[in-house]
Amino acid sequence: MPRRRCLPGRRLLEGAVFSEDFLQFQATPAQCNSWDDFLDNRLGDTSFNRITIAGTFDPTGVTCNDPSAATQICQALHHRTSDRAR
């Protein structure tokens, strides 16, 4: 299984929210497990109207309001693949 690196912040998705606290320069296996569970069980193969990604240092974050692109981003997260929203 590939190792994942969790970064600080909060990810907010339409209809599903992931929020965890991360301490800089410290291993966070419990938070990484929570992120994996979120990807597996909350994103699923469904459609989304928008996605907002925000964090501690950018609480407003960035929002994509295009349903096609938001779904594409969420599906790439769910399937752990790289993609570009078009």
C-alpha positions in Angstrom: 0.0 0.0 0.0 1.5 3.4 -0.9 2.3 5.8 1.9 0.2 8.9 2.1 1.2 12.3 3.3 -1.5 14.2 5.0 -1.2 18.0 4.9 -2.7 20.4 7.5 -6.0 21.9 6.8 -9.7 21.2 6.3 -11.4 19.9 3.2 -15.0 20.8 2.7 -17.1 19.0 0.1 -20.7 19.5 -0.9 -22.7 17.1 1.2 -19.7 15.8 3.1 -17.2 17.4 5.5 -13.7 16.3 6.5 -12.0 18.2 9.3 -9.0 17.1 11.4 -6.3 18.9 13.4 -2.7 18.2 12.3 0.4 19.2 14.2 3.2 20.4 12.0 6.2 18.0 11.7 4.4 15.2 13.6 3.1 11.8 12.4 -0.7 11.7 12.2 -1.7 8.1 11.5 -5.2 8.5 13.1 -5.9 11.6 10.9 -4.7 9.8 7.8 -6.9 6.9 8.6 -9.8 9.3 9.0 -9.0 10.8 5.6 -8.9 7.4 4.0 -12.3 6.5 5.5 -13.7 9.8 4.3 -12.5 9.1 0.7 -13.8 5.5 0.8 -17.2 6.0 2.5 -18.3 9.6 2.0 -17.3 10.4 -1.6 -18.4 7.3 -3.4 -19.4 7.2 -7.0 -21.9 10.1 -6.9 -22.2 13.6 -8.3 -21.4 16.9 -6.6 -22.5 20.5 -7.3 -19.4 22.1 -5.9 -16.3 21.6 -3.9 -14.5 23.9 -1.5 -11.0 23.3 -0.2 -10.0 25.4 2.7 -7.5 25.3 5.6 -6.1 27.0 8.6 -4.1 29.6 6.6 -6.8 30.0 4.0 -10.2 29.7 5.7 -12.1 31.0 2.7 -10.4 28.5 0.4 -11.1 27.9 -3.2 -14.5 26.9 -4.6 -15.3 25.2 -7.8 -19.0 25.7 -8.7 -19.0 23.7 -11.9 -20.9 20.5 -11.2 -19.0 18.5 -13.8 -15.6 19.7 -12.6 -16.6 19.2 -8.9 -17.7 15.7 -9.6 -14.5 15.0 -11.5 -12.4 16.3 -8.6 -14.3 14.3 -6.0 -14.1 11.1 -8.1 -10.4 11.5 -8.5 -10.1 11.9 -4.7 -12.3 8.9 -4.1 -10.4 6.7 -6.6 -7.0 8.2 -5.6 -6.1 9.1 -9.1 -4.7 12.3 -10.6 -6.9 14.3 -12.9 -7.5 17.8 -14.2 -10.9 19.3 -13.9 -12.0 20.5 -17.4 
